[in-house]
Amino acid sequence: MRLARIATDSGPRPVCLRDGRWHEVADPFADTMTFTGPAHDVDGARLLAPAEPRVLLGMAHNGAPGDRNLPLQAFMKSARTVIGPDDPIFADEGLGKVVVEGELAVVIRRTCRRLRPEDVPSAILGYTIGNDVTAVEQIALDDKLTQAKHGDGFTPLGPWIETDLDPGDVPIAVGVNGITVAEASTRQLAWNVTEQLVHLTRYLTLGPGDVVLTGCPLTSGPVEPGDRADITLDGIGTLSNPVSAL
């Protein structure tokens, strides 16, 4: 099932793809999907970020199998960094080198704390594409990652949520201006989705719409104002954003 959020004259609306059209739904997190009536053509719909997280987490050093030698750790990102498809990433002057990082993003379905491995599937609504934009030169200046990870538009999400996806081996491609600059797969991540959520929910409660960026398996590339970044995940689609400067 494919879920999204679209802009309408009445404001943002959650929708589900059915019979080739976006149909508005009451609550995408409910056990039973209730359709509320209005439907929208796919071609004319403006897609928004498919989730509005209160908690937005990224996984640190989870890009290759060798990272299992390091502790499983996460970092926080401000929910204000979240943007949707075609919204601009701002690579502000003075930040230094900015890179885009293509990642599988998990969207949480229900309130969860101290998950067991067998509980994880029921806690996940689905998966979307995440772009963990990073000002890499700022990392050495701020080990809390505020300067590196919290720029305007530094977390594009989209274009929609796929509820039926096996996260274990999802090919990821990163393109800049139509040229592929990096390719890998989620199978290269040191810690899988289940391990990540079991670990995270030992220390904090996650709730509906919260998002976990699962790690960058060497799927990154530098960008600058005037570029367009495309992140493609098999089974989901492509998330495309222009890069601008304030």
C-alpha positions as CSV (number, residue, x, y, z in Angstrom):
1,M,0.0,0.0,0.0
2,R,1.2,3.5,-0.9
3,L,0.5,6.4,1.5
4,A,1.3,10.1,1.1
5,R,0.4,13.6,2.1
6,I,-0.8,16.1,-0.5
7,A,-1.6,19.8,-0.5
8,T,-5.3,20.6,-1.1
9,D,-7.3,23.8,-1.0
10,S,-8.4,22.7,2.5
11,G,-4.8,22.1,3.7
12,P,-2.6,19.0,3.9
13,R,-4.4,15.7,3.6
14,P,-3.3,12.1,4.2
15,V,-4.0,9.9,1.2
16,C,-3.8,6.4,0.0
17,L,-3.2,5.3,-3.6
18,R,-6.2,3.2,-4.9
19,D,-7.3,2.6,-8.5
20,G,-4.7,5.0,-9.8
21,R,-5.9,8.0,-7.7
22,W,-5.0,9.5,-4.3
23,H,-8.0,8.9,-2.0
24,E,-8.2,10.9,1.3
25,V,-8.1,8.8,4.4
26,A,-9.1,9.6,8.0
27,D,-6.0,8.2,9.8
28,P,-3.2,6.4,8.0
29,F,-2.0,5.0,11.3
30,A,-5.3,3.3,12.1
31,D,-5.6,-0.5,12.0
32,T,-8.3,-0.1,9.4
33,M,-8.1,2.4,6.6
34,T,-11.1,4.6,6.4
35,F,-11.6,6.5,3.2
36,T,-13.3,9.9,3.6
37,G,-14.5,10.5,0.1
38,P,-12.4,13.0,-1.9
39,A,-10.0,11.6,-4.5
40,H,-7.3,13.4,-6.4
41,D,-5.5,12.8,-9.7
42,V,-2.0,11.6,-9.3
43,D,-0.6,13.9,-12.0
44,G,-2.0,17.1,-10.5
45,A,-1.3,16.4,-6.8
46,R,1.4,18.3,-5.0
47,L,3.2,15.8,-2.7
48,L,4.3,16.9,0.7
49,A,6.7,15.2,3.1
50,P,4.8,11.9,3.9
51,A,5.4,12.1,7.6
52,E,5.4,14.9,10.2
53,P,7.7,13.5,12.9
54,R,7.9,14.8,16.4
55,V,11.0,12.7,16.9
56,L,13.5,12.5,14.0
57,L,16.6,10.3,14.5
58,G,19.6,9.4,12.3
59,M,21.9,6.4,12.9
60,A,25.6,7.2,13.3
61,H,28.4,5.2,11.7
62,N,26.1,2.6,10.2
63,G,27.3,2.6,6.7
64,A,29.3,-0.7,6.4
65,P,29.5,-4.1,8.0
66,G,32.7,-3.1,9.8
67,D,30.7,-0.5,11.8
68,R,29.4,-3.3,14.0
69,N,32.7,-2.9,15.8
70,L,31.4,0.5,17.0
71,P,28.6,1.2,19.4
72,L,25.1,1.4,18.0
73,Q,24.4,5.1,18.3
74,A,21.8,7.7,17.0
75,F,21.7,11.4,16.7
76,M,18.7,13.8,16.8
77,K,17.7,16.0,14.0
78,S,15.2,18.9,14.3
79,A,11.8,18.2,12.8
80,R,12.0,21.6,11.3
81,T,14.6,20.3,8.8
82,V,12.0,18.1,7.2
83,I,10.9,19.0,3.6
84,G,9.0,17.2,0.9
85,P,9.7,16.5,-2.8
86,D,10.9,19.4,-4.9
87,D,11.3,21.6,-1.8
88,P,14.8,23.3,-1.7
89,I,17.8,22.2,0.3
90,F,19.6,25.4,1.5
91,A,23.4,25.1,1.3
92,D,24.1,28.4,3.0
93,E,27.3,30.3,2.4
94,G,29.8,29.6,5.1
95,L,28.8,26.0,5.8
96,G,31.5,24.6,3.7
97,K,31.1,21.3,1.8
98,V,27.5,20.0,1.8
99,V,26.7,16.4,0.9
100,V,23.4,14.6,0.3
101,E,23.1,11.1,1.9
102,G,20.5,8.6,0.5
103,E,18.9,6.5,3.2
104,L,16.0,4.2,3.9
105,A,13.7,6.0,6.4
106,V,11.4,4.1,8.7
107,V,8.1,5.7,9.6
108,I,6.7,4.6,13.0
109,R,3.1,3.5,13.2
110,R,2.3,3.3,16.9
111,T,3.6,4.4,20.3
112,C,6.4,2.0,21.2
113,R,8.8,1.5,24.0
114,R,11.2,-1.3,24.8
115,L,10.4,-3.2,21.6
116,R,11.3,-6.9,21.3
117,P,12.5,-8.1,17.8
118,E,9.2,-9.8,17.3
119,D,7.3,-6.6,18.0
120,V,9.1,-4.5,15.4
121,P,7.0,-5.2,12.3
122,S,3.8,-4.1,14.0
123,A,5.4,-0.9,15.1
124,I,6.3,0.2,11.5
125,L,3.9,1.9,9.2
126,G,6.2,1.7,6.3
127,Y,9.3,3.1,4.6
128,T,10.1,6.2,2.6
129,I,13.2,7.8,1.2
130,G,15.3,10.0,3.5
131,N,18.1,12.4,2.5
132,D,20.3,13.1,5.5
133,V,21.9,16.3,4.2
134,T,25.1,17.1,6.1
135,A,27.5,20.1,6.1
136,V,30.6,17.8,6.6
137,E,33.1,20.5,7.5
138,Q,31.0,21.5,10.5
139,I,31.3,18.1,12.2
140,A,34.8,18.8,13.5
141,L,33.5,22.2,14.9
142,D,30.5,20.8,16.7
143,D,30.5,17.2,17.9
144,K,26.7,17.5,18.8
145,L,26.1,17.9,15.0
146,T,23.8,20.9,15.4
147,Q,25.8,22.9,12.8
148,A,26.2,19.9,10.4
149,K,22.8,18.4,10.4
150,H,20.2,21.1,11.2
151,G,20.3,23.4,8.2
152,D,17.0,24.5,6.5
153,G,15.8,21.7,4.3
154,F,18.4,19.2,5.6
155,T,16.0,16.3,5.8
156,P,14.0,15.7,2.6
157,L,11.5,12.9,2.9
158,G,9.3,11.3,0.3
159,P,7.8,11.0,-2.1
160,W,5.5,8.6,-0.3
161,I,5.4,5.7,2.2
162,E,5.5,2.1,1.0
163,T,4.0,-0.2,3.6
164,D,5.0,-3.5,1.9
165,L,8.7,-3.4,1.6
166,D,11.5,-5.8,2.8
167,P,14.1,-3.4,4.2
168,G,16.9,-6.0,4.2
169,D,18.3,-5.4,0.7
170,V,17.0,-2.2,-0.9
171,P,19.2,-0.8,-3.6
172,I,20.0,2.9,-3.2
173,A,21.2,5.3,-5.9
174,V,22.3,9.0,-5.5
175,G,22.2,11.3,-8.4
176,V,23.3,14.9,-8.8
177,N,22.1,16.8,-11.9
178,G,21.1,13.5,-13.6
179,I,24.4,11.8,-13.0
180,T,24.6,8.8,-10.6
181,V,27.4,9.5,-8.1
182,A,26.9,6.6,-5.6
183,E,25.1,3.2,-5.4
184,A,24.8,0.7,-2.6
185,S,22.2,-1.3,-0.7
186,T,20.7,-1.5,2.7
187,R,22.2,-5.0,3.1
188,Q,25.6,-3.2,3.7
189,L,24.3,-1.5,6.8
190,A,26.0,-2.7,10.0
191,W,22.8,-2.8,12.0
192,N,19.5,-3.7,10.5
193,V,16.1,-2.0,11.0
194,T,15.0,-4.4,13.7
195,E,18.2,-4.0,15.7
196,Q,18.0,-0.3,15.4
197,L,14.4,0.0,16.7
198,V,15.0,-2.4,19.5
199,H,18.0,-0.4,20.6
200,L,16.4,3.0,20.2
201,T,13.2,2.1,22.1
202,R,15.3,1.0,25.1
203,Y,16.0,4.7,25.7
204,L,13.1,6.7,24.3
205,T,9.5,6.4,23.2
206,L,8.7,6.6,19.5
207,G,5.2,7.5,18.3
208,P,3.1,7.6,15.2
209,G,4.8,9.5,12.4
210,D,8.2,9.5,14.0
211,V,11.1,8.8,11.6
212,V,14.4,6.9,11.8
213,L,17.0,7.5,9.1
214,T,18.6,4.0,9.1
215,G,22.1,4.9,7.8
216,C,24.1,5.8,4.8
217,P,25.8,2.8,3.1
218,L,28.3,5.1,1.3
219,T,25.5,6.6,-0.7
220,S,26.5,10.2,-0.6
221,G,27.6,13.0,-2.9
222,P,28.6,16.7,-2.7
223,V,26.1,19.4,-3.8
224,E,26.1,23.1,-4.2
225,P,23.5,25.8,-5.0
226,G,22.1,25.2,-8.5
227,D,22.3,21.4,-8.3
228,R,19.4,18.9,-8.1
229,A,19.8,15.9,-5.9
230,D,17.9,12.7,-6.7
231,I,17.7,9.7,-4.2
232,T,16.3,6.5,-5.7
233,L,15.3,3.5,-3.6
234,D,14.1,0.4,-5.4
235,G,10.5,-0.4,-4.4
236,I,9.8,3.2,-3.4
237,G,10.7,5.6,-6.1
238,T,12.8,8.8,-6.4
239,L,13.0,11.8,-4.1
240,S,14.2,14.9,-5.9
241,N,15.2,18.3,-4.5
242,P,16.9,21.4,-5.8
243,V,19.8,22.9,-3.9
244,S,19.7,26.6,-3.2
245,A,21.2,29.3,-1.0
246,L,19.6,31.9,1.2
